[in-house]
Amino acid sequence: MSFNLIIDPPADVTAIQIVRRGHFATWKSALPPAQAAWVTANGFTAASGQALAMPNSDGTISAQVFLTEDLPGLWDWARLPGNLPSGAYQIDETALAEADADNAVLAWGLATYIYDHYRRSELEPPRLVYPKACDRARVDAALRNTYRVRNLITTPANDLGPEELAMAAEEVAHAHNADISIIVGDDLLTHNYPAVHAVGRAHDRAPRLIDMRWGDRKDRKLTLVGKGVCFDTGGLDLKPASGMELMKKDMGGAANVLGLAGMIMSAQMPVCLRVLIPAVENSVSANAMRPGDVLETRKGLTIEIGNTDAEGRVILADALFEAASEQPEVIIDFATLTGAARVALGTDIPALFVNNDNLAEQILAASVAAEDPLWRMPLWAGYQNLIRGKIADITNSPAGRFGGAITAALFLERFVEPDIAWAHIDLMAWNTVSTPGRPEGGEAMGMRAVFKALEKRFGQ
């Protein structure tokens, strides 16, 4: 993967001078009169995020000046490459703190990402020389895994079904010498994953359960679970055409989990890591599950299908119960689960549900530090009655339109033991518009925040 970052500066590298907004007036007053006039003529004022090419007397560029906040954050740095033409650049490190170096490089990589698998890009993004203060291994791991997440989610479903998602997991496993096993098709029934099988059996691309393990079995246990619905038609409760437009992204939870696992393994975090991904397509055929059907689960609880378009929680039921069976210290799942979470928080902020206040505090603090937003929502026990089935233990689709993200989380909670710290992240996994560092398309959401929280919890 290319991050548009280079190690050695070429002969034609252009310098980038950093000017903090609070120092703008002092900086401008120290310029030669001709350059000060140039700054004024170009409307370069004390507004952060601007870049201006400063000319030499012969008309060549002496440097690009980038105006930042006094304490710039990740997304402030993300504005820089979009203001520059193609070419190689090197930041003047005299005004660059170590944290700035990491953020500048991470933001550059995020901002210059292009998905060009099917169409060659006409753009030649600018390239940045790694600052010496940058922690290259750490930043590269974040970029590599963010690119992986974006690529997987943006790939159309005709090229990324359950088999291809499993192949992507194998690629991650092999890169880090992790063990991986995959249960396919009717073998899911043999191995007692009936809910995963019931959702995925309607498509000729067989459903599967991806199971990856890494680390020392003596270390503290951490298990990640990701929803891997590679395309969601809604099943017999068919979505309208507009509702299917982005359903290739319904495996965004699985993609984020693979990215997070890659970051954890790259950092050699001292954990016994397990990753579980139920991978299916939710389709229409003669053997598709029907509204009103009652499904068995790995736990033994029965699920009444109120709506076949609420399939994600059904496949996660089997995976979460298996995750809990080994009594890990922490379980974290990522899932593009409900439209209700998007109504509540919009598309940029994943909803966080946690059954343990200490884990919640760790994740939220890391979210702020990593500039990777999450917002905690309640596992309100008062709504438990809403997920009771009429003829089965629970229903996957409570009646009424209210509290849908909460009732979905409560459904999942039934498959996790209460003494296990568990976090559920209900995310969009898609940027609906392009902003600096966050291009329209598949996106890693909450991944960096959770990694930072786990890093602090489990240590290095």
C-alpha positions in Angstrom: 0.0 0.0 0.0 1.3 3.4 -0.9 0.7 6.2 1.5 2.3 9.0 -0.7 5.0 9.1 1.9 8.7 8.9 1.2 11.8 8.3 3.3 14.6 10.2 1.4 14.0 13.7 0.0 14.6 14.0 -3.7 16.6 16.9 -5.2 13.5 18.8 -6.2 11.8 18.6 -2.8 9.8 21.7 -1.7 10.0 23.0 1.8 6.8 23.5 3.9 7.1 26.2 6.5 4.7 26.0 9.4 3.2 29.2 10.8 1.1 29.1 13.9 -1.9 31.3 13.8 -0.9 33.2 16.9 2.4 34.0 15.4 1.1 35.1 12.0 1.5 38.9 12.5 5.1 38.5 13.8 5.9 36.2 10.9 4.5 38.5 8.3 6.2 41.6 9.8 9.6 39.9 9.5 9.2 39.2 5.7 11.0 41.2 3.1 8.6 43.9 1.7 8.1 42.1 -1.6 7.1 38.9 0.1 4.9 40.7 2.6 3.1 42.4 -0.3 2.7 38.9 -1.9 1.1 37.6 1.2 -1.4 40.5 1.3 -2.1 40.3 -2.4 -3.0 36.6 -2.1 -5.4 37.2 0.7 -3.3 35.0 3.0 -4.7 36.0 6.4 -4.7 34.5 9.9 -7.2 31.7 9.0 -5.8 28.3 9.7 -5.7 25.6 7.0 -4.4 27.9 4.2 -1.3 27.3 2.2 0.6 29.8 0.1 3.6 29.3 -2.3 6.3 31.9 -1.5 8.3 33.0 -4.6 11.9 33.6 -5.0 13.1 36.7 -7.0 13.4 34.5 -10.1 9.8 33.2 -9.9 10.6 29.8 -8.5 9.0 28.7 -5.2 11.1 29.0 -2.1 8.6 27.3 0.2 5.0 26.5 0.8 3.7 28.2 3.9 1.0 26.4 5.8 -1.0 28.2 8.5 -2.1 26.1 11.4 -3.9 26.5 14.7 -1.5 27.1 17.6 -2.2 23.5 18.7 -3.2 21.8 15.5 -5.2 18.6 15.6 -5.2 15.7 13.2 -7.9 17.2 10.9 -6.2 20.6 10.9 -3.1 18.8 9.3 -5.4 17.0 6.9 -6.0 20.3 5.0 -2.4 20.6 4.0 -2.0 18.1 1.1 -5.3 19.3 -0.6 -3.7 22.8 -0.9 -0.6 21.6 -2.7 0.1 20.6 -6.3 1.8 17.3 -7.2 5.4 17.0 -6.1 7.6 16.1 -3.1 7.5 18.1 0.1 9.4 18.2 3.4 8.1 19.9 6.5 10.5 22.3 8.3 10.8 20.4 11.6 12.1 23.4 13.7 8.5 24.2 14.6 7.2 20.6 14.6 6.6 18.8 18.0 6.7 14.9 18.1 2.9 14.7 18.3 2.6 17.1 15.4 4.9 14.9 13.3 2.8 11.8 13.9 -0.5 13.7 13.2 0.9 15.5 10.1 2.0 12.2 8.6 -1.1 10.3 9.5 -3.3 13.1 8.2 -1.3 13.3 5.0 -1.8 9.6 4.4 -5.5 9.8 5.2 -6.0 12.8 3.0 -4.2 11.5 -0.1 -5.9 8.1 -0.1 -7.5 7.2 -3.5 -9.6 4.1 -4.3 -8.4 3.4 -7.8 -9.0 -0.4 -8.2 -11.4 0.0 -11.2 -10.4 3.3 -12.7 -6.9 4.8 -12.8 -6.8 8.1 -11.0 -5.8 11.1 -13.0 -4.6 12.7 -9.8 -1.0 12.5 -8.7 -1.2 13.3 -5.0 1.7 15.2 -3.4 4.2 13.1 -1.5 5.6 13.9 1.9 9.0 13.1 3.3 8.7 11.5 6.7 9.7 13.9 9.4 12.5 12.5 11.6 10.4 12.9 14.7 7.6 10.7 13.3 7.0 7.3 14.8 7.0 5.6 11.4 6.0 2.1 12.5 3.0 3.3 14.5 1.7 5.7 11.9 2.3 3.3 9.0 0.3 0.6 10.9 -2.6 3.0 11.4 -2.5 4.0 7.7 -2.1 0.5 6.4 -5.1 -0.8 8.4 -7.2 2.3 7.6 -6.5 1.7 3.9 -7.5 -1.9 4.3 -10.8 -1.0 5.9 -11.6 1.7 3.3 -10.7 -0.7 0.4 -12.7 -3.6 1.7 -15.9 -1.5 2.4 -15.7 0.4 -0.9 -15.2 -2.8 -3.0 -18.5 -3.7 -4.7 -20.3 -6.9 -3.5 -19.8 -8.7 -6.9 -16.1 -8.7 -6.0 -16.4 -9.1 -2.2 -18.7 -11.7 -0.9 -18.3 -14.0 2.1 -15.5 -16.0 0.4 -13.5 -12.9 -0.5 -14.0 -11.4 3.0 -12.6 -14.7 4.4 -9.6 -14.3 2.0 -9.0 -10.8 3.3 -9.0 -12.2 6.8 -6.5 -14.9 5.8 -4.3 -12.2 4.4 -4.2 -10.4 7.7 -3.6 -13.6 9.6 -0.7 -14.7 7.4 0.9 -11.2 7.6 1.1 -11.6 11.4 1.5 -15.4 11.7 -1.9 -15.8 13.2 -4.0 -19.0 13.1 -7.2 -18.9 11.2 -10.0 -21.4 10.6 -13.1 -20.9 8.4 -16.4 -22.9 8.8 -18.3 -22.9 5.5 -21.9 -23.6 4.4 -23.7 -26.6 6.0 -20.7 -27.2 8.2 -22.0 -24.3 10.2 -24.9 -26.6 11.3 -22.4 -29.3 12.2 -20.5 -26.9 14.4 -23.6 -25.3 15.9 -23.8 -21.9 14.3 -27.4 -22.2 13.2 -28.3 -18.5 13.2 -25.4 -17.6 10.9 -26.4 -20.5 8.5 -30.1 -19.4 8.6 -29.3 -15.9 7.4 -26.8 -16.8 4.8 -28.2 -20.0 3.3 -30.4 -18.2 0.7 -27.4 -17.2 -1.4 -25.2 -19.5 -3.5 -22.2 -17.8 -2.0 -22.1 -19.9 1.1 -22.1 -18.3 4.6 -19.1 -18.8 6.8 -17.7 -18.2 10.3 -14.1 -16.7 10.3 -12.1 -17.5 13.4 -8.6 -16.0 13.9 -6.3 -16.4 16.9 -3.0 -14.7 17.7 -0.8 -14.2 20.7 0.3 -16.1 23.8 -2.6 -18.2 25.3 -1.3 -17.2 28.7 -1.9 -13.5 28.1 -5.1 -11.6 29.0 -7.9 -12.5 26.5 -9.3 -10.0 24.1 -12.0 -10.9 21.5 -13.2 -8.9 18.6 -16.4 -9.6 16.7 -17.4 -8.0 13.3 -20.6 -8.1 11.4 -19.8 -9.4 7.9 -23.0 -9.0 5.8 -21.4 -8.6 2.4 -24.6 -7.4 0.8 -28.0 -6.8 2.4 -31.1 -7.0 0.2 -33.3 -7.0 3.3 -34.3 -10.6 2.5 -38.0 -11.3 2.0 -38.6 -7.9 3.7 -37.0 -6.4 0.7 -35.4 -3.0 0.9 -36.4 -0.4 -1.7 -33.8 0.4 -4.4 -32.6 3.5 -2.5 -32.1 1.4 0.6 -29.8 -1.0 -1.2 -27.5 1.6 -2.8 -24.9 1.4 0.0 -25.5 -2.1 1.2 -22.1 -3.3 0.0 -20.9 -1.5 3.2 -22.9 -3.8 5.5 -19.7 -5.7 6.2 -18.1 -2.5 7.5 -18.0 -3.9 11.0 -16.0 -6.9 9.8 -13.6 -4.6 7.9 -13.1 -2.4 11.0 -12.4 -5.5 13.1 -9.8 -6.7 10.7 -8.2 -3.3 10.7 -8.1 -3.1 14.5 -6.7 -6.6 14.7 -4.0 -5.6 12.3 -3.1 -2.6 14.4 -3.0 -4.8 17.6 -0.8 -7.4 16.0 1.5 -4.8 14.4 2.0 -3.3 17.9 2.7 -6.7 19.4 0.2 -5.9 22.1 0.5 -8.5 24.9 -2.9 -10.1 24.5 -4.4 -13.4 23.5 -6.4 -12.1 20.6 -9.4 -13.8 18.9 -11.3 -12.4 16.0 -14.8 -13.8 15.0 -16.6 -12.7 11.8 -19.8 -14.2 10.6 -19.8 -13.6 6.9 -23.0 -13.9 4.8 -25.2 -12.3 2.2 -28.8 -11.6 3.1 -30.7 -12.6 -0.1 -34.0 -13.8 -1.5 -34.6 -17.4 -2.6 -36.9 -20.3 -1.9 -35.0 -21.2 1.3 -34.6 -17.7 2.7 -35.7 -17.1 6.3 -39.2 -15.7 6.5 -41.0 -13.2 8.7 -42.5 -15.2 11.6 -39.8 -17.9 11.4 -38.2 -19.0 14.7 -34.5 -19.6 14.6 -32.2 -21.6 16.9 -29.0 -20.0 18.1 -25.7 -21.3 19.5 -26.8 -20.3 23.0 -30.1 -22.1 22.8 -32.2 -19.0 22.9 -34.8 -18.9 20.1 -35.2 -15.8 17.8 -38.5 -14.9 16.3 -37.9 -13.2 13.0 -40.0 -10.0 13.0 -38.2 -8.6 10.0 -35.7 -10.3 7.7 -33.9 -7.0 7.3 -32.7 -7.1 10.9 -30.3 -9.9 10.1 -27.1 -8.5 11.5 -28.0 -9.0 15.1 -29.0 -12.6 14.3 -25.6 -13.6 12.9 -23.8 -11.7 15.7 -25.8 -13.7 18.3 -23.9 -16.9 17.5 -20.6 -15.1 17.2 -20.9 -13.2 20.5 -22.0 -16.3 22.4 -19.0 -18.1 21.1 -16.8 -15.1 22.0 -18.1 -15.2 25.5 -17.6 -18.9 25.9 -13.9 -18.4 26.5 -14.5 -15.8 29.2 -12.2 -13.1 27.7 -11.5 -10.0 29.7 -12.9 -7.8 26.9 -15.2 -8.3 24.0 -15.7 -5.6 21.4 -18.0 -5.8 18.4 -18.3 -3.5 15.4 -21.5 -3.6 13.3 -23.3 -1.4 10.8 -26.4 -2.4 12.7 -29.2 0.2 12.8 -30.5 3.2 11.0 -31.7 4.4 14.4 -28.2 5.1 15.5 -27.7 7.3 12.4 -30.9 9.1 13.2 -29.7 9.8 16.7 -26.1 10.7 16.0 -25.8 11.3 12.3 -23.4 9.4 10.0 -20.1 10.6 11.4 -20.4 9.5 15.1 -20.7 5.8 15.9 -22.9 4.8 18.8 -21.1 3.1 21.7 -22.9 0.8 24.1 -20.9 -0.6 27.0 -21.9 -2.8 29.9 -18.9 -1.7 32.0 -18.3 1.9 33.1 -14.5 1.5 33.3 -14.2 0.2 29.8 -16.5 3.0 28.6 -14.4 5.7 30.2 -11.3 4.2 28.6 -12.8 4.1 25.1 -14.3 7.6 25.4 -11.0 9.2 26.7 -9.1 7.5 23.8 -11.8 8.7 21.4 -11.0 12.3 22.3 -7.3 11.8 22.3 -7.3 10.1 18.9 -9.8 12.5 17.4 -11.9 9.5 16.4 -15.4 10.2 17.7 -17.7 7.9 19.6 -20.8 8.7 21.7 -22.0 6.5 24.5 -25.7 5.5 24.5 -27.6 3.7 27.2 -28.2 -0.1 27.6 -31.5 0.8 29.1 -32.9 -2.2 30.9 -36.3 -0.8 30.9 -36.6 -1.6 27.2 -35.9 -5.3 27.7 -39.6 -6.1 27.4 -39.5 -4.7 23.8 -37.3 -7.6 22.6 -39.4 -10.4 24.0 -40.8 -12.7 21.3 -44.4 -13.6 21.1 -43.7 -17.3 20.6 -39.9 -17.4 21.0 -37.4 -16.1 23.6 -36.6 -12.9 21.7 -37.5 -11.0 18.6 -35.1 -9.5 16.1 -37.5 -6.6 15.3 -39.4 -5.0 18.2 -42.7 -3.3 17.3 -42.7 0.5 17.1 -40.2 3.0 15.7 -38.5 4.2 18.9 -35.2 3.3 20.5 -34.1 1.0 17.7 -30.3 1.3 18.4 -30.9 0.6 22.1 -33.1 -2.5 21.5 -30.6 -3.9 19.0 -27.9 -3.5 21.6 -30.0 -5.1 24.3 -30.6 -8.0 21.9 -26.9 -8.5 21.5 -26.3 -8.2 25.3 -28.4 -11.4 25.8 -25.5 -13.3 24.2 -22.7 -11.9 26.4 -22.1 -12.9 30.0 -22.6 -9.9 32.3 -19.3 -10.3 34.0 -17.4 -9.8 30.7 -16.6 -6.2 29.8 -18.3 -5.7 26.4 -18.6 -2.8 24.0 -20.8 -2.7 21.0 -20.1 -0.1 18.3 -22.9 0.7 15.9 -21.3 2.6 13.0 -22.0 4.0 9.5 -18.6 2.9 8.1 -19.1 5.3 5.3 -18.3 9.0 4.6 -21.3 10.4 2.8 -19.3 13.5 1.7 -15.6 14.2 1.3 -13.9 16.4 3.9 -10.1 16.8 4.5 -8.7 13.4 5.4 -12.0 11.7 5.1 -12.9 11.0 1.4 -16.4 9.9 0.4 -16.5 6.1 0.7 -15.8 3.3 3.1 -14.3 4.5 6.4 -12.6 3.2 9.6 -14.7 4.6 12.4 -13.8 4.1 16.0 -10.9 1.8 15.1 -8.1 4.2 16.2 -10.0 5.1 19.3 -10.5 1.5 20.4 -6.9 0.7 19.6 -5.7 3.5 21.8 -8.0 2.4 24.7 -6.8 -1.2 24.4 -3.2 -0.2 24.3 -3.6 1.7 27.5 -5.6 -1.1 29.2 -3.4 -4.0 28.2 0.0 -2.2 28.0 2.9 -2.8 25.7 
